């Protein structure tokens, strides 16, 4: 199939690494006649919750009658998931024809994977005459390829340590990079409350002569949390999400407040109706009774995941993790020890993933059970008699193995 060779070509652009900077993306967009100038957008940066927040905004706007583009990354199984209109992923033919048209240009100008993908998304959105696009940054903000947009609103989701080798060693440096998406006189919404982060966001707001709307996390209350629903309240409004995960309340409030600021005609009933239809895979996703899958891969993600499962079941979970080799820090190891009743570590063939050798070499990991073959690890987890919750988590790279093992397909255009 042509799509296979096209995707193979696009993926090998990864070998050019991650180039932070806007020169290349401006070149390729110019070559495509600057599609990004022809649609409205909402632009998100942050460490955690970008995909969920973006997809909730998209679903509510779609539900109120708009034609909505959604650009997120990474994908879980198919490349097509990254680029959607009204929930339906881009077709193979659209991917093939865009790549064919611009392949020579990619070669001459050393265009990277993310630059090519971003240009493809923007071109596809323009071609389909969308009303608005919801766009998340790939990495950082200031120098991310998506930062050529002039959005109607920007959002900074929760900031945490991630990609420190590229974005800076301190939380202030990381925040500065993410705040690079804040534009002159364009309103910004955030859920960050830590003093050192807020100071940086304030500085950017003042410089850009804009106003940041701070969501007060203390005003978000979880009313009821079950395996597949979350009831929460923000100020005087109550909402229900059809998916577990306490962090989703924060993402939903970010989405709802942004919509209330920009689209005054959308009612609370339309908002709740959009939430009812929302679905986002890989976050506290129930694969079978009492077995969940979550892409949590840093300490703050794992901490929330384990405390959510504990709160629902009143028991520590049993875990199965596959993790990237740059994510092993002391905080995450102490969570492995303390937050799980039992933890299995597995691996997959990938240079980025903690391998059998790495695991054996790490003294701090030798107390956990290691099952090298991931499918064997899944079977072991599934068959193990255990009265509480079980959760598979870690790198996005294992998604396709998880969905295959549990025979689960989510891409029916319902996102």
C-alpha positions in Angstrom: 0.0 0.0 0.0 1.2 3.5 -0.9 0.4 4.7 2.6 3.0 2.4 4.1 5.8 3.8 2.0 4.6 7.4 2.5 4.6 7.0 6.3 7.9 5.2 6.2 9.3 8.3 4.3 7.8 10.7 6.8 9.0 8.7 9.8 12.6 8.7 8.5 12.5 12.5 8.6 12.7 11.9 12.4 16.4 11.2 11.7 16.8 14.9 11.2 16.0 15.2 14.9 14.0 18.0 16.5 14.9 21.4 15.2 13.7 24.1 17.4 13.1 27.2 15.3 10.6 28.7 12.9 12.7 29.3 9.8 12.0 25.9 8.3 8.3 25.9 9.0 7.9 29.4 7.5 9.6 28.2 4.4 7.4 25.2 3.9 4.2 27.1 4.8 5.2 29.8 2.3 5.6 27.0 -0.3 2.0 25.9 0.5 0.7 29.5 0.2 0.5 30.1 4.0 -2.6 28.1 4.9 -2.2 29.0 8.6 -3.3 32.6 7.9 -6.7 31.4 6.6 -8.4 29.9 9.6 -9.0 30.8 13.2 -7.2 28.9 15.9 -6.8 28.2 19.6 -3.2 27.3 20.5 -2.1 25.3 23.6 1.3 24.7 25.2 2.1 23.0 28.6 3.5 19.8 29.9 0.3 17.8 30.9 -3.2 17.7 29.6 -2.7 19.4 26.2 -4.4 16.6 24.2 -7.3 16.2 26.5 -7.9 20.0 26.8 -7.7 20.4 23.0 -10.0 17.5 22.3 -12.6 18.7 24.8 -12.6 22.2 23.2 -12.9 20.6 19.8 -15.8 18.4 20.8 -17.8 21.2 22.4 -17.3 23.5 19.4 -18.2 20.7 17.0 -21.3 20.0 19.1 -22.3 23.7 18.7 -22.3 23.4 14.9 -18.7 24.4 14.0 -16.4 22.6 11.7 -13.4 22.0 13.8 -9.8 20.9 13.1 -7.8 19.2 15.8 -4.0 18.8 15.6 -2.4 16.7 18.5 0.6 14.6 19.0 1.9 12.0 19.4 -0.4 9.4 17.9 -1.2 6.2 19.7 -1.6 3.8 16.8 -2.1 5.5 13.4 -0.4 8.7 12.2 -3.8 9.8 10.9 -5.0 10.4 14.5 -2.8 13.6 14.7 -4.9 15.5 12.2 -8.7 15.5 12.5 -11.8 17.4 11.4 -14.9 17.0 13.5 -13.4 13.9 15.1 -12.6 12.0 11.8 -8.9 11.4 11.1 -7.2 12.6 7.9 -7.4 10.0 5.1 -4.5 8.0 3.7 -5.0 9.7 0.3 -4.6 13.2 1.8 -1.4 12.1 3.5 0.0 10.6 0.3 -0.9 13.5 -1.9 0.5 16.2 0.4 3.7 14.2 0.9 4.1 13.6 -2.9 3.6 17.3 -3.7 6.2 18.6 -1.2 8.7 15.7 -1.0 11.3 17.5 -3.1 10.9 20.6 -1.0 11.4 18.6 2.2 14.6 17.1 0.8 16.1 20.4 -0.4 15.3 22.2 2.8 16.0 19.5 5.3 12.4 19.6 6.7 11.9 17.6 9.9 9.1 15.1 10.7 7.1 17.6 12.9 7.6 20.5 10.4 6.2 18.3 7.6 3.3 17.1 9.7 2.4 20.6 10.9 2.4 22.0 7.3 0.2 19.0 6.3 -2.3 19.7 9.1 -2.5 23.4 8.2 -2.9 22.7 4.5 -5.6 20.1 5.2 -7.5 22.5 7.4 -7.5 25.2 4.9 -8.5 22.9 2.1 -11.5 21.8 4.1 -12.6 25.3 5.0 -12.8 24.7 8.8 -14.2 27.3 11.1 -11.5 26.9 13.7 -8.5 24.7 14.5 -7.4 23.6 18.0 -3.7 23.2 17.9 -1.3 21.8 20.5 2.4 22.5 20.4 4.7 19.5 19.9 7.5 20.6 22.2 7.9 23.8 24.2 6.2 26.7 22.6 8.4 29.6 21.6 10.3 27.7 18.9 7.8 25.0 18.2 6.7 24.7 14.5 3.1 25.5 15.5 4.1 28.9 16.8 3.6 30.6 13.4 -0.2 30.9 14.2 -2.0 34.0 15.2 -4.6 32.4 17.4 -7.7 34.0 18.9 -6.8 32.5 22.3 -3.8 30.8 23.9 -3.8 28.2 26.7 -1.0 27.2 29.0 -1.8 23.8 30.6 -0.1 22.5 33.7 3.7 22.9 33.6 6.0 20.2 34.9 9.6 19.0 34.3 9.8 17.3 31.0 12.3 17.5 28.1 14.7 19.4 30.3 17.6 18.8 27.9 15.8 20.9 25.3 13.7 23.4 27.2 15.8 24.3 30.2 16.7 22.9 33.6 14.5 25.1 35.8 10.7 25.3 36.0 11.1 29.1 35.2 13.1 28.3 32.0 10.6 25.7 30.9 7.7 28.1 31.6 9.4 30.8 29.5 9.6 28.5 26.5 5.9 27.5 26.8 4.9 31.2 27.2 6.4 31.9 23.9 3.0 31.2 22.4 1.4 34.2 24.2 0.7 36.8 21.5 0.2 40.5 21.6 -3.3 41.4 22.9 -4.5 37.8 22.5 -6.2 36.5 25.7 -4.5 33.7 27.5 -6.0 31.1 30.0 -4.0 28.9 32.4 -4.4 26.6 35.3 -1.0 27.0 36.8 -0.9 28.3 40.3 2.7 27.7 41.5 4.2 31.1 42.4 7.4 30.8 40.3 5.3 29.7 37.2 2.7 32.4 37.7 5.4 35.1 37.9 6.8 34.1 34.5 3.3 33.9 32.9 2.5 37.4 34.3 5.7 38.8 32.9 4.8 37.5 29.4 1.2 38.8 29.7 2.4 42.3 30.6 5.0 42.3 27.8 2.4 41.2 25.3 -0.2 43.7 26.6 -2.7 40.9 27.2 -4.6 39.4 30.1 -4.2 36.0 31.5 -7.3 34.3 33.0 -6.2 32.2 35.9 -8.4 29.3 36.8 -8.4 28.7 40.5 -7.8 24.9 41.1 -9.3 25.3 44.6 -12.7 26.1 43.0 -12.7 22.7 41.2 -14.4 20.0 43.3 -14.7 16.4 42.5 -18.2 15.3 43.5 -18.0 11.7 42.4 -15.4 9.6 40.8 -16.1 6.1 39.3 -14.3 3.8 37.0 -15.8 5.5 33.9 -17.3 8.8 35.0 -16.2 12.0 36.8 -18.7 14.4 38.3 -17.2 17.8 39.2 -18.1 21.3 40.0 -16.4 24.6 39.1 -17.7 27.7 40.9 -21.5 27.2 40.6 -21.6 24.9 37.6 -21.7 21.1 37.7 -20.4 18.9 34.9 -20.0 15.2 34.1 -17.2 13.6 32.0 -17.7 10.1 30.6 -14.2 9.1 31.6 -12.3 8.7 34.9 -9.2 10.6 35.9 -9.3 13.5 38.4 -7.0 15.6 36.3 -9.6 15.6 33.5 -11.7 18.0 35.6 -8.8 20.6 35.3 -8.5 20.0 31.6 -12.3 20.3 31.1 -12.4 23.6 33.1 -9.6 25.0 31.0 -11.6 24.1 27.9 -14.9 25.3 29.3 -13.5 28.7 30.5 -11.8 29.3 27.2 -15.0 28.6 25.3 -17.0 30.8 27.6 -14.6 33.7 27.0 -14.5 33.3 23.2 -18.0 31.9 22.3 -20.5 33.7 24.5 -23.4 32.2 22.6 -22.6 28.6 23.6 -24.8 27.5 26.5 -24.0 25.2 29.5 -26.4 22.7 28.0 -24.4 22.6 24.8 -21.2 22.4 26.8 -22.4 19.4 28.8 -23.7 17.7 25.6 -20.2 18.1 24.1 -18.6 16.6 27.2 -21.0 13.6 27.0 -19.7 12.9 23.5 -16.1 13.3 24.4 -13.6 10.4 24.4 -9.9 10.5 24.7 -7.9 7.2 24.6 -5.0 6.3 26.7 -6.1 8.2 29.8 -7.5 6.1 32.7 -9.0 4.1 29.8 -10.9 1.0 31.0 -9.7 -1.9 28.9 -11.5 -4.6 30.9 -13.2 -4.6 34.2 -10.6 -3.3 36.7 -7.8 -3.1 34.1 -6.9 0.4 32.9 -4.5 1.9 30.4 -2.8 5.3 30.9 0.0 7.1 29.1 1.3 8.6 32.4 5.1 8.6 32.0 6.5 11.3 34.4 6.3 11.4 38.2 3.4 13.9 38.4 1.3 11.8 35.9 2.0 8.6 37.8 1.3 10.2 41.1 -2.2 11.3 40.0 -2.9 8.0 38.3 -2.1 5.9 41.4 -4.0 8.2 43.8 -7.1 8.2 41.5 -7.1 4.4 41.4 -6.6 4.3 45.1 -9.5 6.7 45.6 -11.9 4.7 43.4 -11.0 1.3 44.8 -9.6 2.1 48.2 -6.7 -0.1 47.4 -3.2 0.4 45.8 -3.1 -0.7 42.2 -1.0 -3.4 40.6 1.1 -1.9 37.8 2.8 -2.8 34.5 5.2 -0.2 33.2 7.3 0.3 30.0 9.2 3.5 30.2 11.7 5.6 28.2 15.2 5.6 29.5 15.3 9.3 30.1 12.3 9.2 32.5 14.0 7.2 35.3 14.4 9.7 38.1 14.4 9.2 41.9 10.8 10.6 42.2 9.4 8.1 39.8 11.3 5.2 41.4 9.9 6.0 44.9 6.4 6.1 43.4 7.0 2.6 41.9 8.0 1.5 45.4 5.3 3.2 47.4 2.2 3.7 45.3 1.8 0.2 43.9 0.9 -3.0 45.6 3.0 -4.8 43.0 4.8 -3.6 39.9 6.0 -5.4 36.8 8.5 -3.8 34.4 8.6 -4.9 30.7 10.2 -3.6 27.6 9.9 -3.4 23.8 12.6 -3.3 21.1 13.3 0.5 20.8 16.4 2.5 21.4 14.5 5.0 23.5 12.9 2.4 25.9 14.6 1.1 29.1 16.0 -2.3 27.9 16.6 -5.5 29.7 20.3 -4.5 30.2 19.3 -1.0 31.5 16.9 -2.5 33.9 19.3 -5.1 35.2 22.0 -2.4 35.6 19.8 -0.1 37.7 20.1 -1.1 41.3 16.9 0.8 42.2 14.9 -1.4 39.8 16.0 -4.8 41.0 13.2 -5.2 43.5 10.5 -5.2 40.8 9.5 -8.2 38.7 10.8 -8.0 35.1 8.9 -9.8 32.3 10.8 -9.2 29.0 8.0 -10.1 26.5 5.3 -7.5 26.7 2.5 -9.8 25.7 3.6 -12.3 28.4 3.5 -9.4 30.9 0.0 -8.5 29.8 -1.2 -12.1 30.2 0.5 -12.3 33.6 -1.2 -9.0 34.7 -4.6 -10.1 33.3 -4.5 -13.6 34.9 -3.1 -12.6 38.3 -5.7 -12.9 41.1 -5.9 -9.5 42.6 -8.8 -7.8 44.2 -8.0 -4.2 43.3 -7.3 -2.2 40.1 -4.6 -3.1 37.6 -3.0 -0.5 35.3 -0.7 -0.6 32.3 1.2 2.7 31.9 4.3 4.4 30.6 5.5 5.3 27.1 3.1 6.0 24.3 5.1 3.5 22.3 3.2 0.6 23.8 -0.3 1.8 22.8 -0.5 -0.4 19.7 0.5 -3.5 21.8 -2.1 -2.7 24.4 -4.9 -2.2 21.9 -4.0 -5.3 20.0 -3.8 -7.5 23.1 -7.2 -6.2 24.4 -8.6 -6.2 20.8 -9.7 -2.6 21.1 -10.3 -0.2 18.3 -11.0 3.5 19.0 -10.6 5.2 15.7 -14.0 5.3 14.3 -13.9 9.1 14.0 -15.4 9.5 17.4 -12.7 11.8 18.8 
